[in-house]
């Protein structure tokens, strides 16, 4: 049979282990990395047909509209250089985002 001192030491060790286990806490939860922004429509590609009629509008406007509309429903999709330097693309992007956000 164990001596009272051995039982006390075992109880102290068990208590210390329980306290240390409680201090460990849950493992750190890492936030998922944000999804990369989708690529904008390339300059030389016709964008997908929108739900509204954009016939007669220049290609940069239609491309901007497609990127703006996609930005309203998901991650921002924008060609920043074109947005800054191409008025048709910028106006199309703004119109696309505004109109698609209303849906």
C-alpha positions as CSV (number, residue, x, y, z in Angstrom):
1,X,0.0,0.0,0.0
2,X,1.2,3.5,-0.7
3,X,2.2,5.8,2.2
4,X,0.1,8.9,3.0
5,X,3.0,11.0,1.7
6,X,3.1,9.2,-1.6
7,X,-0.7,9.6,-2.0
8,X,-0.5,13.3,-1.2
9,X,2.4,13.8,-3.7
10,X,0.3,12.0,-6.4
11,X,-2.7,14.2,-5.6
12,X,-0.6,17.4,-5.8
13,X,0.9,16.2,-9.1
14,X,-2.6,15.5,-10.5
15,X,-3.9,18.9,-9.4
16,X,-0.9,20.6,-10.9
17,X,-1.4,18.7,-14.2
18,X,-5.1,19.7,-14.2
19,X,-4.3,23.4,-13.6
20,X,-1.6,23.4,-16.3
21,X,-4.0,21.7,-18.8
22,X,-6.6,24.4,-18.1
23,X,-4.0,27.2,-18.8
24,X,-3.3,25.8,-22.2
25,X,-6.6,27.0,-23.5
26,X,-8.0,26.3,-26.9
27,X,-5.6,26.3,-29.9
28,X,-5.4,29.6,-31.7
29,X,-7.9,29.8,-34.5
30,X,-6.4,31.3,-37.6
31,X,-8.6,33.4,-39.8
32,X,-8.9,32.1,-43.3
33,X,-7.0,34.0,-45.9
34,X,-9.2,36.2,-48.0
35,X,-9.9,34.9,-51.5
36,X,-7.9,36.7,-54.1
37,X,-9.8,39.3,-56.1
38,X,-11.1,37.9,-59.4
39,X,-9.3,39.1,-62.4
40,X,-10.9,42.0,-64.4
41,X,-12.1,41.4,-68.0
42,X,-9.0,41.8,-70.3
43,X,-8.9,44.7,-72.7
44,X,-9.3,42.6,-75.8
45,X,-12.1,40.3,-74.6
46,X,-15.8,40.8,-75.0
47,X,-17.4,40.5,-71.5
48,X,-20.3,38.2,-70.8
49,X,-23.7,39.4,-72.0
50,X,-25.4,41.5,-69.2
51,X,-29.0,41.3,-68.3
52,X,-29.5,44.8,-69.8
53,X,-29.0,45.9,-73.4
54,X,-25.5,47.6,-73.7
55,X,-25.5,47.4,-77.6
56,X,-24.0,50.6,-78.9
57,X,-21.8,51.2,-75.8
58,X,-18.0,51.1,-76.4
59,X,-16.1,47.9,-75.4
60,X,-14.3,49.6,-72.5
61,X,-17.7,50.6,-71.0
62,X,-19.1,47.1,-71.4
63,X,-16.0,45.6,-69.8
64,X,-16.2,48.1,-66.9
65,X,-19.9,47.3,-66.5
66,X,-19.1,43.6,-66.2
67,X,-16.4,44.2,-63.7
68,X,-18.5,46.6,-61.6
69,X,-21.5,44.2,-61.7
70,X,-19.3,41.4,-60.5
71,X,-17.9,43.6,-57.8
72,X,-21.4,44.3,-56.5
73,X,-22.1,40.6,-55.9
74,X,-18.6,39.3,-54.9
75,X,-15.1,40.5,-54.3
76,X,-14.1,43.7,-56.0
77,X,-13.1,43.2,-59.6
78,X,-11.4,46.2,-61.1
79,X,-8.5,47.1,-63.4
80,X,-7.2,50.0,-61.3
81,X,-5.1,51.5,-64.1
82,X,-8.0,51.5,-66.5
83,X,-10.3,52.9,-63.8
84,X,-8.0,55.8,-63.3
85,X,-7.2,56.5,-67.0
86,X,-10.2,55.3,-69.1
87,X,-13.4,57.3,-68.6
88,X,-15.5,54.7,-70.4
89,X,-14.3,51.8,-68.3
90,X,-14.7,53.9,-65.1
91,X,-18.2,55.0,-66.0
92,X,-19.2,51.4,-67.0
93,X,-17.7,50.1,-63.7
94,X,-19.6,52.6,-61.6
95,X,-22.9,52.0,-63.5
96,X,-22.5,48.2,-63.3
97,X,-21.8,48.2,-59.6
98,X,-24.7,50.6,-58.9
99,X,-27.2,48.8,-61.0
100,X,-26.3,45.2,-59.9
101,X,-26.2,46.2,-56.3
102,X,-29.9,47.1,-56.5
103,X,-30.9,43.6,-57.6
